[in-house]
Amino acid sequence: MNNNDILKKLRVALQLRDDDIIKILSLVDFQISASELGALFRKEDHPNYRECGDQILRNFLNGLIIHLRGPIDQKKRIPPSKIN
């Protein structure tokens, strides 16, 4: 299973449309056009198919966390010095 398959399965499972995915990616300041996104969901033998890189999937997952949970409140954030 590759990144394209993971992105497709998440889109179906969460019932997301293309514009929803674009908004989720924009939450982490990652810009992608609708045509670029559509290329990720094409079949591998299609001439306009594009492989989903780790960066796109990573940013989508980080944006999805913000979308579902909300941004981390600055008051609740633990400083790195207090973690140890």
C-alpha positions as semicolon CSV with decimal commas, in nm:
position;residue;x (nm);y (nm);z (nm)
1;M;0,000;0,000;0,000
2;N;0,144;0,336;-0,098
3;N;0,071;0,693;0,014
4;N;-0,189;0,741;-0,262
5;D;-0,385;0,442;-0,133
6;I;-0,370;0,571;0,225
7;L;-0,492;0,915;0,117
8;K;-0,776;0,761;-0,087
9;K;-0,887;0,539;0,202
10;L;-0,884;0,830;0,447
11;R;-1,085;1,042;0,204
12;V;-1,352;0,773;0,174
13;A;-1,355;0,682;0,544
14;L;-1,391;1,044;0,655
15;Q;-1,623;1,136;0,366
16;L;-1,403;1,424;0,254
17;R;-1,440;1,610;-0,073
18;D;-1,149;1,764;-0,260
19;D;-1,218;2,112;-0,122
20;D;-1,222;1,969;0,231
21;I;-0,877;1,818;0,177
22;I;-0,748;2,148;0,036
23;K;-0,878;2,330;0,347
24;I;-0,723;2,070;0,578
25;L;-0,386;2,112;0,404
26;S;-0,415;2,490;0,430
27;L;-0,441;2,456;0,811
28;V;-0,072;2,363;0,811
29;D;0,016;2,623;0,544
30;F;0,049;2,367;0,265
31;Q;-0,100;2,487;-0,062
32;I;-0,218;2,246;-0,331
33;S;-0,446;2,309;-0,627
34;A;-0,754;2,104;-0,708
35;S;-0,590;1,967;-1,023
36;E;-0,279;1,859;-0,832
37;L;-0,498;1,690;-0,575
38;G;-0,701;1,518;-0,847
39;A;-0,380;1,377;-0,993
40;L;-0,315;1,200;-0,662
41;F;-0,646;1,014;-0,685
42;R;-0,605;0,892;-1,044
43;K;-0,516;0,537;-1,141
44;E;-0,147;0,463;-1,176
45;D;-0,173;0,401;-1,550
46;H;-0,337;0,742;-1,615
47;P;-0,105;0,992;-1,791
48;N;-0,173;1,263;-1,529
49;Y;-0,120;1,035;-1,227
50;R;0,104;1,182;-0,958
51;E;0,259;0,989;-0,673
52;C;0,172;1,119;-0,327
53;G;0,494;1,201;-0,152
54;D;0,565;1,170;0,218
55;Q;0,546;1,548;0,259
56;I;0,189;1,571;0,127
57;L;0,066;1,281;0,341
58;R;0,247;1,411;0,651
59;N;0,098;1,758;0,608
60;F;-0,248;1,612;0,546
61;L;-0,228;1,406;0,867
62;N;-0,106;1,705;1,069
63;G;-0,383;1,920;0,921
64;L;-0,637;1,647;0,995
65;I;-0,537;1,655;1,362
66;I;-0,599;2,030;1,372
67;H;-0,924;1,989;1,179
68;L;-1,061;1,721;1,412
69;R;-0,923;1,835;1,750
70;G;-0,857;2,203;1,697
71;P;-0,529;2,390;1,733
72;I;-0,318;2,341;2,044
73;D;-0,395;2,612;2,296
74;Q;-0,080;2,802;2,390
75;K;-0,169;2,770;2,761
76;K;-0,187;2,390;2,741
77;R;0,137;2,350;2,548
78;I;0,411;2,197;2,762
79;P;0,751;2,363;2,718
80;P;1,019;2,118;2,599
81;S;1,225;2,183;2,916
82;K;0,946;2,039;3,139
83;I;0,899;1,718;2,937
84;N;1,217;1,558;3,070
